Amino acid sequence: MTRTPVSPLRSGAVRSTLWRNEPGNAHMQTIRAAVCREFGTPLMIEDIRLAEPGQGQVEVTLDAVAICHSDISYADGAWGGHLPAVYGHEAAGVITRTGPGAGAFATGDSVVVTLIRACGVCPNCASGRPTICETPTDGTKGAIATADGGPLLQAMACGAFAEKVVVDHSQIVKIPETLSKEAACLLSCGVITGIGAAVNAAGLRAGQDVVVIGAGGVGLNAIQGARIAGARRIVAVDMTEEKLAIAREFGATDGILASHGKPWRAAHEALGRGADAVLVTVGAIPAYDQAPRYLGWGGKVVMIGMPHADGMAEYNPMGMSYQGQALIGSKMGDVVIQRDIPWMIDLYRQGRLKLDELISGRWRLEQINEAIADTRTGAARRNVIVF
């Protein structure tokens, strides 16, 4: 077994608060989960132990969890981390137990579960940026353990490739009971990341022009976000004509093959100018190298897709400085989940936001490795594990 421990405190100074849920000898139940025991190998369906919810926590019995490329990158070892681990972070289900201090949530509530665990008091949380909460999390001391009681990483504060999760109440949002959990789980990451990148991070206004690099799950939602924000033209850039055709269904006005000799020139022709914003939704270094070339004066590149940890991109700072351009990062669409997810649900119920069309396939937990293989092909928008 390969193990690459990474301390949650290694990259920054120790803060006074560390998120922990110490299972100890609390009443534990046994659930099934897909466990990663070695990077780059198939996940194993195993029995694991789940602690009862502690202070401020809730137990959610899951109905659906989607497979995000970030889960695959983690399981491949792209960003290191402790093993064994349970990944998965785009989930929806019903609260089946609550701990003390769980806010207004109650047993029986339908909710989506996100990885955005906000302490509420660090400088970023206090200034309305909970997606970059500075309070570190020790996922090896979360709510789960191996069948024999050993440490098991609850990855991304979720560990949702499992029948149930115990999470902090700051990570969940109540949703209508009538909303399909298969559609709702997509709101936990892919939808908020794409739409939020367009609306919150890029700050798009009506009449502006946008280039979206990558027409996968997040890219399609970035396109939807640009459409909802009132963009004049939305240019999708991808490797296949099939995905460009799908991008048009979600709101793209133009499609350009990334294999085109100099795709940014084709984008300039389609727009008649450089873009106000370029949303990079894939973790490919060539996409980051080329992104500034699509920009117009005063435009910005929004960095969404995450390359492997050793990935390095290059750009010309002189040109960007002279033209007043910017590079900014966007994590989880810079959303405030209690504000933005209800807004997106309302858009969906009005018919202005596509969710069901994002689902490529439905799979059982026992089929998770097949679903991951299908996701790797690049053709899937979102594969969903249904319990």
N, C-alpha and C positions, 0 to 999 in steps of 0.2 A: 504494500500500500504506500502511495506517495503522499506525504504530508508536507505542506508549506505553510507553517503558522505565520500569521501576520497580526501583530498587535494593533488594536484599534487606536492606540495612542501614539504609535510610532511616528506618524507624519506631523504631529503637532504637540503643543504643550499640554500637560495634564490639566484638566479642568476639575472643578470641585465636584461635579456631578457626573456619574457614569450610569447609563441605563442598564439595569440588571433585573432579571427575574430569577431568583434563586429557588429552583424547585425543591431542593432539600428533601425532606421526608414527607412533603405534602402529598395529598391523595393524588396518585398518578393513574391515568387511564392509558390503555393501549389503542393506538390507531395505526392505519397503514399510511406509508409515505414512500415516495421515490427518493432514494438515498444515493448520493454521489460518494463513492469510496475511493475512486482514483480518477484523476483528471483525464479526460479524453476517452473514457470507457462508458459503456451503457449504464444507466441508472438502475438501481436494484430496488424492487418493491419489497419493503420490509415492514415488520412491526416495530414501532417506536413508542416511546413513552411521552405523554403530554401532561404537564402540570396544570393544576386548577388555576384560574385567573387570580392574580394578586391585586395589589393596590392600583387602581386606575386602569385595570385591564378587562378585556372581554374575551370569551371563547366564542368563536364563530365556526359553525358547521358549514363546510363549503359545498356549494352546488356546482361551481364552475371555476376553473382557473385557466387563463390563457398562457401560451408559451411565447415569451419575449426573447429576442436575440441576446439580450443581456444575460438571461438565464443560461443560454447555450455557451456564451463566452465565459461565464464563471465556471461552468462545468468542464470547459476545455482547459481551464487553468490560465486564461488570458490575464487575469488580475490577481492571481494567487489566492490565498485564504486557507482557512483550516479545513481539514477533512477528518471524518465524514461530514457531509453537509446536506441540508435539504434546501433546494432553491425554489423558485416560484414566487411571484409577487403581484400578479394581476388576478385578483380573486373577488368572488361575491358569494354570499351565503346568508345564513340566519344566525343571530346571536342565540346561543343556547345556555350560556352562563355569564354572569357578570361578577367582577370583584368589587370591593368597596371603592367609592370614589370614581365610578365609571361615567360620570356626567349624566346626561339625559338619556343615555341608551338603556334599553331594557331587553329582557329575554323575549324573543319572538320578532325583534326588529330585523327587517331585511337591510343588508348593508353591503357596500363595497369595501374591500380591504386594500390599502395602499402601503407602499414602503415609506411614506412620508411620516416619520415619527418625530414630532415637534415637542421640544421641552417647554416652549412658551416663554422662556425667560432669558435665553442667550441673546446677544445683540441682534442676530439675524431674525430670530423668531419675533423679538420685540419690535422689530421694524417692518414686520409683515412679509418676511421671506422665509417661511418655514421649510421650504425645500432644501435650504442649505443650513439647517440647524447645526450648530457647532458642538452640541453635546454628544460625545462619542458613545457608541453602542458596542457592548461586548456580546456578540451573537452566540458565543460558545456557552454563555451563562443565561441563555434564553429559556423558553418554556419547554423545550424538547430535549430528550436524551435517547441514547440507543436503548435497545431492549434490555441490555444488561446494566443500564444506568450510566454509561460512559458519555463523555462530552460529544455533542452533536450540534453543528453550527446551524442556527436558525437564520439563514442567509437573508440579507436585506431587511432584517427585522420582521420577516414574514414567514418564510419556510412553507409556502402555500402549495407545494406539490404534495399535499397531504389531505386527509379527510377532514381535519380540523386544524385551526390555528388558535393560539392565544396571543393577542396583540394589545398594544396600548390603545386606549380609546381615541387618542389624537390621530390615529391612522385610518379611522373608519368614517364613513358618511352614510347616513340613513337614506334609503331609496324606496320608491313606491313598491308595494308588494306585487303589483301587477307587472312590473318591469322584469323581463326575462333576465335571469342571472347570467345566461350565456352572453347576452348583449351587454349587461351591466358590468361584467368583469373587465371588459375592454376599457372602461372609463378609468380603471385603476392606474394605468400607465400609458399605453400607446396613444389613447385619445387625448388625454390631458397633456401629454408631452408634445404632441404635434400641434394641437390647437393652441395650447398655451405659448408655444414658441412663436407662433404667428401673432397672436393677440397681445400677450404679455411681454415677451422678450423683444420681439421685433417692433412692437408697438405700431403695427400696420394701421394706416388710415385709408379711408375710401379714396380710390383713384390711384393708389400707388401700385407699383409693379414688383412682382415677386418671382424668384427662381427657387424651385424646390429640387434639390439633388437627392434622388432616391425616391422611388414610388412604392416602397414596401408599406408595412403597417403604419409606422410613424409618419412616413412621407405622405401617405394618403390623408392622414389627419392634419398634417401641416397645410396641405392643399385645401382641405375643408375649412381650416382656420382662416386662411387667406381669403377664401370666398366669403365667409361669414363677416370678415372685417371689411369687405367691400373693395377688394383689390381690383384694379382695372384689368390687368392681364396676369395670368399665373402660368409660368413655364415649368413643366416637369421634365427632369433629365433622368434617364435610366438606361439600362443596358439592353432592354428588350422592347420590341414594339407592343407585345402583349401587355406589359405593365404600363406602358404609355397610354394604351387604349383604356385601361382601367382608371388611370389617373384622370382622364377626361371625364369619366363618369362621376368622379368625385369633385370636379370643378376646374380642372386644368384647362386653360384655353389653348395651349400649345404643348407639343411634346417634341423632345430632342433626344436622339440617341447619344449616350455618353461616348460611344465608340466613334462618333463623328470626329474628324481630324482636330478641329478646334471648336468644341460645342458652344463655348461662350460667344463666339462670333455669330452662330446661328441664333442664340438667345437675344443678342443685341439687335439682330435683324427682325426678330419676331416682336420685340418690344419697341423698336425704334429708338432705343436709348439703353443705358445701363440700368440694372435693377436697383430698386430702393432697398431690397433685402434679399439675401441668399440664405436659405435654410438648408443646412447640411444634415440630412437625417440618417446617413450611413456612416459606419466607422472605417471607411476606406481612405487611406492616406492620399491617393491621387485626387479624390474629391476635395479634400482640404487644400491640397496644393493649388487646385484650379479655382476654388471658390471665389477669391477676390477678383478674378478676371471677369466675372459676370457683373460686377458692381458698377453703378453709376456714381457720380459725384455725391458725396454725403451718405452713401449707402453703407449697410452693415452686413457682415457675415454672422449668422447665428449658428453656433456650434452645438449640435444636438447628439449625433451619433458618436459613440465612443470607440476609438481604435484600441488595439492592445496596448498595454502599459508602456511598451518600448517604441511605440509609433511616433515618428517625428515628421512634421510638415514644414514647408518653406514658403515664404511669401516676400514680396518687395515692400519693406516698410516706408521707403521714400515716397513711392507712388501713393500709398494709402494715406500717409500723413498729408501730402500735398493736396489730395482730393477730399480730405476730411472724412475718410472712411474708418470703419471700426470692425473689430473682431470681438464678439462677446460669447460667453458660454451660457447655455440654458439647461438647467437640470429640472426634469419633470415639468417643463413648461412654465416654471416660476409660478405655479398655481398656489392658491389658498383653497384647499379642497372643500371646505365647508361653504365657500362662496362659489367656486367655479364648477364643481360637479353638479350641483342642483341646476345651475344655469344651462349646462350642456344637456342634462336630462330633459329640461323643458324644450330646448331646441329639437331634440330627438322626437319628443311627443308632438311637436308642431310639424314634423316632417322636414326640418331644415338641417338635420344632422344625420348622417348615415352611420348606423351601428351594425345592424344585421348583415349588411353587405360586406362588412369587414371579415366575417367569419368564413374561413376557407374549409374547415373540417371540424368534426366533433369526434372525440376519442375517449376511451376509458382510461383510467389510471394505468391499467396493465399494458396499455398500448403507447405509453408515453415516449418510449424510444423510437417507435415508428413515427409518432407525431413530430418529434425533434428532427428525425431524418427528413421528413417532408418539409419542415420549416427551413432546413439547411439548403434546400434546392433553390430558395429565393423566390419561388412561385407563390408561396402561401402569403396571404395577408395576415391572418391570425388563426392558428389552430387552438382549439379550446378542449381542455379535459373536462368532461362532464361526469359528476359523481351521481 
